[in-house]
Amino acid sequence: MTKKSKIKKDMTFADLLKENPESAEILLEEGMSCINCPLARYETLEQGSKAHGVDINEILKKLNKKKKK
């Protein structure tokens, strides 16, 4: 993923955090402690959102908005 790429629901947590470490703050605020989970290397944002009962579309909006700053 490049900085110009949009964050999408099929990205793994590992890929997201590698390219956008500042995203951890948003994930933690939403109760998604996936960043510390061993499955983060393989689990997608969508899978983690479902597991934590978080709306994937809202998370994506926040992540992409933060990325633009």
N, CA, C and O atoms as a GROMACS GRO file, in nm:
protein
  276
    1MET      N    1   0.083  -0.118   0.000
    1MET     CA    2   0.000   0.000   0.000
    1MET      C    3   0.088   0.125   0.000
    1MET      O    4   0.185   0.133   0.076
    2THR      N    5   0.055   0.218  -0.082
    2THR     CA    6   0.128   0.345  -0.084
    2THR      C    7   0.047   0.448  -0.007
    2THR      O    8  -0.069   0.426   0.026
    3LYS      N    9   0.109   0.560   0.020
    3LYS     CA   10   0.041   0.665   0.095
    3LYS      C   11  -0.081   0.717   0.019
    3LYS      O   12  -0.173   0.771   0.080
    4LYS      N   13  -0.082   0.700  -0.114
    4LYS     CA   14  -0.195   0.746  -0.194
    4LYS      C   15  -0.310   0.646  -0.192
    4LYS      O   16  -0.422   0.680  -0.230
    5SER      N   17  -0.284   0.525  -0.150
    5SER     CA   18  -0.386   0.422  -0.149
    5SER      C   19  -0.488   0.448  -0.039
    5SER      O   20  -0.454   0.495   0.070
    6LYS      N   21  -0.611   0.418  -0.070
    6LYS     CA   22  -0.718   0.430   0.027
    6LYS      C   23  -0.717   0.308   0.118
    6LYS      O   24  -0.692   0.196   0.071
    7ILE      N   25  -0.743   0.328   0.243
    7ILE     CA   26  -0.753   0.217   0.338
    7ILE      C   27  -0.885   0.146   0.310
    7ILE      O   28  -0.991   0.208   0.305
    8LYS      N   29  -0.876   0.013   0.293
    8LYS     CA   30  -0.994  -0.066   0.258
    8LYS      C   31  -1.017  -0.177   0.359
    8LYS      O   32  -0.928  -0.215   0.434
    9LYS      N   33  -1.140  -0.229   0.359
    9LYS     CA   34  -1.179  -0.330   0.458
    9LYS      C   35  -1.108  -0.462   0.444
    9LYS      O   36  -1.105  -0.541   0.539
   10ASP      N   37  -1.049  -0.491   0.328
   10ASP     CA   38  -0.982  -0.619   0.309
   10ASP      C   39  -0.833  -0.614   0.345
   10ASP      O   40  -0.762  -0.713   0.325
   11MET      N   41  -0.786  -0.502   0.396
   11MET     CA   42  -0.647  -0.490   0.442
   11MET      C   43  -0.631  -0.561   0.575
   11MET      O   44  -0.723  -0.564   0.656
   12THR      N   45  -0.515  -0.617   0.597
   12THR     CA   46  -0.488  -0.675   0.729
   12THR      C   47  -0.447  -0.563   0.824
   12THR      O   48  -0.404  -0.456   0.782
   13PHE      N   49  -0.463  -0.591   0.951
   13PHE     CA   50  -0.420  -0.493   1.052
   13PHE      C   51  -0.270  -0.468   1.041
   13PHE      O   52  -0.224  -0.355   1.056
   14ALA      N   53  -0.195  -0.573   1.014
   14ALA     CA   54  -0.049  -0.560   1.002
   14ALA      C   55  -0.012  -0.465   0.890
   14ALA      O   56   0.074  -0.379   0.907
   15ASP      N   57  -0.076  -0.481   0.774
   15ASP     CA   58  -0.046  -0.393   0.660
   15ASP      C   59  -0.085  -0.249   0.690
   15ASP      O   60  -0.011  -0.155   0.660
   16LEU      N   61  -0.201  -0.232   0.750
   16LEU     CA   62  -0.247  -0.098   0.786
   16LEU      C   63  -0.148  -0.029   0.879
   16LEU      O   64  -0.107   0.084   0.854
   17LEU      N   65  -0.109  -0.098   0.984
   17LEU     CA   66  -0.022  -0.037   1.084
   17LEU      C   67   0.120  -0.017   1.034
   17LEU      O   68   0.190   0.074   1.079
   18LYS      N   69   0.163  -0.102   0.943
   18LYS     CA   70   0.297  -0.085   0.885
   18LYS      C   71   0.305   0.045   0.806
   18LYS      O   72   0.402   0.119   0.815
   19GLU      N   73   0.201   0.072   0.728
   19GLU     CA   74   0.200   0.191   0.643
   19GLU      C   75   0.144   0.315   0.712
   19GLU      O   76   0.178   0.428   0.676
   20ASN      N   77   0.060   0.293   0.812
   20ASN     CA   78  -0.007   0.405   0.880
   20ASN      C   79  -0.010   0.381   1.031
   20ASN      O   80  -0.117   0.355   1.087
   21PRO      N   81   0.104   0.388   1.098
   21PRO     CA   82   0.108   0.358   1.241
   21PRO      C   83   0.016   0.447   1.325
   21PRO      O   84  -0.027   0.409   1.434
   22GLU      N   85  -0.014   0.565   1.274
   22GLU     CA   86  -0.103   0.657   1.346
   22GLU      C   87  -0.245   0.603   1.355
   22GLU      O   88  -0.325   0.653   1.433
   23SER      N   89  -0.277   0.502   1.275
   23SER     CA   90  -0.410   0.441   1.277
   23SER      C   91  -0.438   0.367   1.407
   23SER      O   92  -0.554   0.346   1.443
   24ALA      N   93  -0.334   0.328   1.478
   24ALA     CA   94  -0.351   0.255   1.604
   24ALA      C   95  -0.437   0.333   1.702
   24ALA      O   96  -0.519   0.274   1.774
   25GLU      N   97  -0.420   0.463   1.706
   25GLU     CA   98  -0.497   0.547   1.798
   25GLU      C   99  -0.647   0.534   1.772
   25GLU      O  100  -0.725   0.519   1.866
   26ILE      N  101  -0.686   0.538   1.648
   26ILE     CA  102  -0.828   0.527   1.613
   26ILE      C  103  -0.881   0.388   1.647
   26ILE      O  104  -0.989   0.374   1.703
   27LEU      N  105  -0.804   0.286   1.613
   27LEU     CA  106  -0.848   0.149   1.642
   27LEU      C  107  -0.869   0.129   1.792
   27LEU      O  108  -0.969   0.070   1.833
   28LEU      N  109  -0.778   0.178   1.871
   28LEU     CA  110  -0.790   0.164   2.016
   28LEU      C  111  -0.909   0.243   2.071
   28LEU      O  112  -0.978   0.196   2.162
   29GLU      N  113  -0.932   0.362   2.017
   29GLU     CA  114  -1.046   0.442   2.060
   29GLU      C  115  -1.178   0.370   2.034
   29GLU      O  116  -1.275   0.388   2.108
   30GLU      N  117  -1.181   0.290   1.929
   30GLU     CA  118  -1.302   0.217   1.892
   30GLU      C  119  -1.312   0.081   1.961
   30GLU      O  120  -1.404   0.003   1.933
   31GLY      N  121  -1.220   0.053   2.051
   31GLY     CA  122  -1.224  -0.073   2.125
   31GLY      C  123  -1.167  -0.191   2.049
   31GLY      O  124  -1.193  -0.306   2.084
   32MET      N  125  -1.091  -0.162   1.946
   32MET     CA  126  -1.032  -0.267   1.864
   32MET      C  127  -0.885  -0.284   1.903
   32MET      O  128  -0.796  -0.220   1.847
   33SER      N  129  -0.863  -0.370   1.999
   33SER     CA  130  -0.726  -0.393   2.046
   33SER      C  131  -0.653  -0.493   1.957
   33SER      O  132  -0.555  -0.554   2.000
   34CYS      N  133  -0.700  -0.509   1.836
   34CYS     CA  134  -0.644  -0.604   1.739
   34CYS      C  135  -0.495  -0.580   1.712
   34CYS      O  136  -0.425  -0.671   1.669
   35ILE      N  137  -0.449  -0.461   1.738
   35ILE     CA  138  -0.310  -0.430   1.709
   35ILE      C  139  -0.215  -0.514   1.794
   35ILE      O  140  -0.098  -0.532   1.758
   36ASN      N  141  -0.264  -0.564   1.906
   36ASN     CA  142  -0.182  -0.647   1.994
   36ASN      C  143  -0.206  -0.796   1.975
   36ASN      O  144  -0.141  -0.878   2.040
   37CYS      N  145  -0.297  -0.832   1.889
   37CYS     CA  146  -0.336  -0.971   1.870
   37CYS      C  147  -0.243  -1.042   1.772
   37CYS      O  148  -0.205  -0.984   1.670
   38PRO      N  149  -0.206  -1.166   1.802
   38PRO     CA  150  -0.120  -1.242   1.709
   38PRO      C  151  -0.185  -1.262   1.572
   38PRO      O  152  -0.115  -1.282   1.472
   39LEU      N  153  -0.318  -1.257   1.566
   39LEU     CA  154  -0.386  -1.275   1.438
   39LEU      C  155  -0.384  -1.150   1.350
   39LEU      O  156  -0.427  -1.154   1.235
   40ALA      N  157  -0.335  -1.039   1.403
   40ALA     CA  158  -0.334  -0.913   1.327
   40ALA      C  159  -0.258  -0.924   1.196
   40ALA      O  160  -0.283  -0.848   1.103
   41ARG      N  161  -0.167  -1.018   1.189
   41ARG     CA  162  -0.091  -1.037   1.064
   41ARG      C  163  -0.181  -1.088   0.952
   41ARG      O  164  -0.153  -1.067   0.834
   42TYR      N  165  -0.289  -1.156   0.990
   42TYR     CA  166  -0.374  -1.222   0.891
   42TYR      C  167  -0.518  -1.170   0.888
   42TYR      O  168  -0.587  -1.183   0.787
   43GLU      N  169  -0.562  -1.113   0.998
   43GLU     CA  170  -0.701  -1.069   1.008
   43GLU      C  171  -0.720  -0.936   0.935
   43GLU      O  172  -0.638  -0.846   0.945
   44THR      N  173  -0.831  -0.927   0.861
   44THR     CA  174  -0.861  -0.804   0.789
   44THR      C  175  -0.935  -0.706   0.880
   44THR      O  176  -0.986  -0.744   0.986
   45LEU      N  177  -0.939  -0.583   0.838
   45LEU     CA  178  -1.013  -0.482   0.913
   45LEU      C  179  -1.160  -0.522   0.925
   45LEU      O  180  -1.221  -0.502   1.030
   46GLU      N  181  -1.215  -0.577   0.820
   46GLU     CA  182  -1.355  -0.618   0.822
   46GLU      C  183  -1.378  -0.730   0.924
   46GLU      O  184  -1.475  -0.727   0.999
   47GLN      N  185  -1.290  -0.828   0.926
   47GLN     CA  186  -1.304  -0.938   1.021
   47GLN      C  187  -1.294  -0.888   1.165
   47GLN      O  188  -1.372  -0.929   1.251
   48GLY      N  189  -1.199  -0.801   1.191
   48GLY     CA  190  -1.182  -0.745   1.325
   48GLY      C  191  -1.302  -0.661   1.366
   48GLY      O  192  -1.344  -0.665   1.482
   49SER      N  193  -1.355  -0.584   1.273
   49SER     CA  194  -1.472  -0.502   1.302
   49SER      C  195  -1.591  -0.588   1.341
   49SER      O  196  -1.662  -0.558   1.437
   50LYS      N  197  -1.612  -0.695   1.266
   50LYS     CA  198  -1.722  -0.787   1.299
   50LYS      C  199  -1.702  -0.849   1.436
   50LYS      O  200  -1.797  -0.859   1.514
   51ALA      N  201  -1.581  -0.891   1.465
   51ALA     CA  202  -1.552  -0.956   1.593
   51ALA      C  203  -1.575  -0.863   1.712
   51ALA      O  204  -1.610  -0.908   1.821
   52HIS      N  205  -1.556  -0.733   1.690
   52HIS     CA  206  -1.570  -0.636   1.798
   52HIS      C  207  -1.701  -0.558   1.791
   52HIS      O  208  -1.725  -0.469   1.873
   53GLY      N  209  -1.786  -0.592   1.694
   53GLY     CA  210  -1.915  -0.524   1.683
   53GLY      C  211  -1.904  -0.378   1.644
   53GLY      O  212  -1.983  -0.295   1.689
   54VAL      N  213  -1.806  -0.348   1.561
   54VAL     CA  214  -1.780  -0.210   1.517
   54VAL      C  215  -1.821  -0.196   1.370
   54VAL      O  216  -1.796  -0.287   1.290
   55ASP      N  217  -1.881  -0.085   1.336
   55ASP     CA  218  -1.922  -0.059   1.197
   55ASP      C  219  -1.798  -0.035   1.111
   55ASP      O  220  -1.727   0.063   1.131
   56ILE      N  221  -1.774  -0.123   1.016
   56ILE     CA  222  -1.654  -0.113   0.931
   56ILE      C  223  -1.654   0.017   0.851
   56ILE      O  224  -1.548   0.076   0.831
   57ASN      N  225  -1.769   0.062   0.806
   57ASN     CA  226  -1.773   0.185   0.726
   57ASN      C  227  -1.733   0.308   0.807
   57ASN      O  228  -1.665   0.397   0.756
   58GLU      N  229  -1.774   0.312   0.934
   58GLU     CA  230  -1.735   0.423   1.020
   58GLU      C  231  -1.584   0.421   1.048
   58GLU      O  232  -1.519   0.525   1.047
   59ILE      N  233  -1.532   0.304   1.072
   59ILE     CA  234  -1.387   0.290   1.096
   59ILE      C  235  -1.310   0.336   0.974
   59ILE      O  236  -1.212   0.410   0.986
   60LEU      N  237  -1.352   0.291   0.857
   60LEU     CA  238  -1.282   0.329   0.733
   60LEU      C  239  -1.285   0.480   0.711
   60LEU      O  240  -1.185   0.538   0.669
   61LYS      N  241  -1.398   0.543   0.740
   61LYS     CA  242  -1.408   0.689   0.727
   61LYS      C  243  -1.305   0.758   0.817
   61LYS      O  244  -1.234   0.849   0.775
   62LYS      N  245  -1.299   0.712   0.942
   62LYS     CA  246  -1.207   0.773   1.038
   62LYS      C  247  -1.061   0.748   0.999
   62LYS      O  248  -0.978   0.839   1.007
   63LEU      N  249  -1.032   0.626   0.957
   63LEU     CA  250  -0.894   0.593   0.920
   63LEU      C  251  -0.849   0.672   0.799
   63LEU      O  252  -0.738   0.725   0.797
   64ASN      N  253  -0.933   0.680   0.697
   64ASN     CA  254  -0.896   0.754   0.576
   64ASN      C  255  -0.889   0.904   0.600
   64ASN      O  256  -0.807   0.972   0.538
   65LYS      N  257  -0.974   0.956   0.688
   65LYS     CA  258  -0.969   1.098   0.721
   65LYS      C  259  -0.838   1.130   0.793
   65LYS      O  260  -0.773   1.230   0.762
   66LYS      N  261  -0.800   1.046   0.888
   66LYS     CA  262  -0.675   1.066   0.963
   66LYS      C  263  -0.555   1.057   0.870
   66LYS      O  264  -0.459   1.132   0.884
   67LYS      N  265  -0.561   0.966   0.775
   67LYS     CA  266  -0.451   0.945   0.682
   67LYS      C  267  -0.424   1.070   0.596
   67LYS      O  268  -0.309   1.097   0.561
   68LYS      N  269  -0.528   1.144   0.563
   68LYS     CA  270  -0.514   1.263   0.478
   68LYS      C  271  -0.445   1.378   0.548
   68LYS      O  272  -0.391   1.468   0.483
   69LYS      N  273  -0.446   1.376   0.681
   69LYS     CA  274  -0.387   1.488   0.758
   69LYS      C  275  -0.237   1.487   0.749
   69LYS      O  276  -0.172   1.574   0.807
   0.00000   0.00000   0.00000
